[in-house]
Amino acid sequence: MAFKYENQLKTFLRILDEYPEDLPLTKFLPGFFRENKQMGSTDRRVASSLLYNYFRLGKASPNLVPTERLFLAEFLCNSSASAFLEYFKPELNSRIELPLEEKIEFLESSDLGFKLEDVYPFYQHLSEGIDRREFLKSLFIQPDLFIRIHRGKEVLVKSKLADAGIVFDEESDTSVRLPNGTKLDQIFAGQTAAFEIQDLSSQQAGELFHPQKWDYWWDACAASGGKSLLIRDQEPTIKLLVSDVRESILDNLDERFRTAGILKYQKKVIDLLQNPDPVLHDFSFDGIILDAPCSGSGTWGRSPEMISQFREGRINSFQNLQRSIIKNVVKYLKPGKPLVYITCSAFKEENEENVELLQKEFGLTLTEQKLLKGYEHKADTMFVARLIKKE
């Protein structure tokens, strides 16, 4: 057994050494495993788990060597006895079933140089209303998987999950929480049009849309179309324009819309850092969804490698990017109509400060804003605000 755990550690160190820090783990690991076909499914699963847990430690205990930092991460990320940790650090494994808060307090009182605030050194930028310590603790917990069921498909989807023996929780009639890693493509072979994979907070952001019959809405940064599909489910009669700067991702949107049975919509490739008048010269909208490009800092529980890769100066860069887009979007909104501003950021510069800009410089009136505290629900943390253009 000793060889097994030594080999797992050796594989972890090899992957860590080969990992280029500017690449998401979701893109790097599949390529690494393809090049190392000798690794079985268990080897791949263990290696992935060790790597993700390691990055959850963020920038804490920077003076420790990678192996020692990995042991701390395994201690914090697991709640039941670990044979791997028992082999290398039995003194940590003996405490592994303690509540997370107690484990953190234990490490903070040790001589290992661990401080929770060091994990995520950008905590001073967190939006008002975020419980700093609870948010930081959540980074050691893998978020759940969420799906949004299309209206009329609720019985089909839930019965399929039950038949497959999948334990799930119903957040609402159409929202379901699943264990992360649930193989939905195997359970719903040929029936994926019945639901969308969409984080709980992303679904809740749609509660501020309130589309009316026959409205004309613009999803200005549509990406793969998750918000567009949500608003169409809310009001199937709306006319919809979707746009993004990336043509390739709009191709993915096309496929997703076809799967969902949506065939009538407009689509444009638009760089919103440039004046879009040549493309949208005579357009005006009854509603605009601006799911702005952002740091993604509210989603780093799913992509913990970003904690180490992100640089503080990029927060202002993202704010400037968002403000350039806001300027080029607001003018196409009809008076008396809503702009729904959304980010998956936890930073006030990208959230409340941009809402202040929309009010002060563009004359919009804030009717509602929500900080969607996903860290309390094993989901992403997001921000959403609904503002109305003055008549």
Secondary structure, 3 states (H helix, E strand, C coil): CHHHHHHHHHHHHHHHHHCCCCCCHHHHHHHHHHHCCCCCHHHHHHHHHHHHHHHHCCCCCCCCCHHHHHHHHHHHHCCCCCHHHHHHCHHHHCCCCCCHHHHHHHHHCCCCCCCHHHHCCCHHHECCCCCHHHHHHHCCCCCCEEEEECCCCHHHHHHHHHHCCCCCEECCCCEEEECCCCCHHHHCCCCHHHEEECCHHHHHHHHHCCCCCCCEEEECCCCCCHHHHHHHHHCCCCEEEEEECCHHHHHHHHHHHHHCCCCCCEEEECCCCCCCHHHHCCCCECEEEEECCCCCHHHCCCCCHHHHHCCCCHHHHHHHHHHHHHHHHHCCECCCCEEEEEECCCECCCCHHHHHHHHHCCCEEEEEEEEECHHHCCCCCEEEEEEEECC
